[in-house]
Amino acid sequence: MKSYLTIVTLCFVLFIVVFVGGHLDTPGQADQDRSTLLGGGSGVGDRVAAIGQINVAVAKEESTSDEAEVASTEVTPTTPSAADGKQVYDAGCVACHGAGIAGAPRVGDSDAWADRIGTGLESMVANAINGFQGSQGMMPAKGGNPSLSDEEIEAAVEYMVAESQ
């Protein structure tokens, strides 16, 4: 009986460890999710992409010392470019805006988009980022994908507007 109780206790502890460990937040998980959703391949390109650029220029300095040349180094940080609007649209927005679910205007339907386009691009982007619920339907914040950046949302809105005018 004592060994049975020990085995049951160990199984319970193992279950708790596996369950809790699987639900802990992993650092960088949002970036991994974004690259999985928007990436077209294995993500190797993302892992080996350049994160900065160094430009080295040689400047001549007039001086009486022996140092006639001084090298100057300029570091130009590069930011990963936001995915283009079509890529973001195809990865998530098409689920609602492709079929008109929950009152979402279908991309390409200029009549359905006319009132929204009339409010201005800034208003549309703000509603897409923060979410919106109105008489014509609802828009979840960031389309229900919080791992998308504001720039990616803006690119997707610009793409849908361009396709719907």
N, C-alpha and C positions, 0 to 999 in steps of 0.2 A: 504494500500500500504506500509505503514511504517513497519507493522508487517511482511509482506511478504519479504521485503528487509532484515529484521533482521534474519528471518529463513534461507534465502538463504546464508547470510553472515556466520551464525553459522555453517551451513552444510559445507560450503567451508573451514572454519577454522578447523572443525573436520576432514575433508578429508585430509587436509595438515598435521595435527598432526599425524594421523594414517599412512599416506604414509611415512612421514619423520621418524617417530619412528620405522617403520618396516625395514627401510634401514640403520639404524645406526649400526656401528660396535660394536658388543658386546665383551667385554673383554673375552678372552679364547675361542672365537668361533672356531678358527682353531683346538684347542684340542678337542672340542666337535664334530666337523665335522670328525676328524680323528677317534675318538672312535665310532662314528656312522657308518662310512664306514667300519672300520676294526673289530668292535665289533661283537660278535656273539649273544649277548643277550641284556638285558636291560641296561647294563653299570653299574650295581650295584657293580660288582667286581672292576671296575675301580675306583669308588667313595670311596670304603672302603679299597683299597689296601694300604699296608704299604709303607710309604715314607722314612723310615729310620730304622735302627736297632741299638739297644744299647747293647753293651756287657759290663758287669760289672765283673771285676776281683778283687780279694782280694789279696793284696800284703802285706807281712810282712816287716816291717821296723825296723831295729835294732837301737834303740835309748835309751837314758837314761830317756826319758820322759815316762809318763804314757800311751802314745799312742803307742800301740804295733801293731795295724793294721790300714792300710790306704786303703781305697777303691779307686780304680782308675776306671774311666769311659771312655770308648772309644766309640765314635759315628762313625758308619760306614754308610755313606749315600748310599742308594740304588737308582739306576736310573731305571725308568721303561724300561724294555727291549723292544727293537724294535720288531715289529711284524715280524714273520718269513716270509721268501721270498714267500712261497706258499700263505700265507694269503694275502699279499699285491698284488701278481699276480692275485689271484682270485677276489679281490675287485676292480681292475681297469685295470691292464695290459692286462688281457685276452680279453678285448674289441677289441684291435688292434692285439695283438700278438696271439690271438686264431684263428683269421680269415685272418690275413695278410693284414689288412687295411692300406692304405697309404704307402705301401712298407715295412711294419713291417714284419720281419721274423717270421714265425710261430714257436712256441715252439715245439721242437721235430724234426724239419726239419734241420738236420745237415748240408746239403749243403748250405742252406740259411744263416746259422749262421757262416760258416767256415771263411769267410773273416772278419767278425766282431770279432770273437773270436781271430783271428790272430793279431788284433790290440792291444790286451791285456785288461785285466779286468779293469785297471785304466781308460783307454780311454773310454771304454764302460760305466762305471759308470759316468764319467764326462759328456758324451753326454746325458745320461739319466737324470742327475740332471740339466744341463744347457740347454738342447735342442740341436737339430742338424737337419740340412737340407742338404741333399746331393743328388747325382744322383740316388741312390737306394731308396730314400724315405725321410721321415721326422719323427722326434721324438720331440714332445712337451716337454718343460721343466717339469720334474717330472711327465711325463705322463698326464699333464693337471690337476694335483691335487696338488696345492701348499701347502696343509696342511700336505703332507708327509714329513718326515724328510729325511736327506741325508742317514742315516743308513738304513731306510726302503727301500729306492730306491736301495741302494747297495745290500741289502738282496734279493730283487726281481730280480736284474740282476744276482746275483750268482745262484739263483734258476733256472732262465731261461737258463743260460749257462749250468748248470749241467744236465738239462733235454734235452738239444739240442746237446750234444756231442756224 
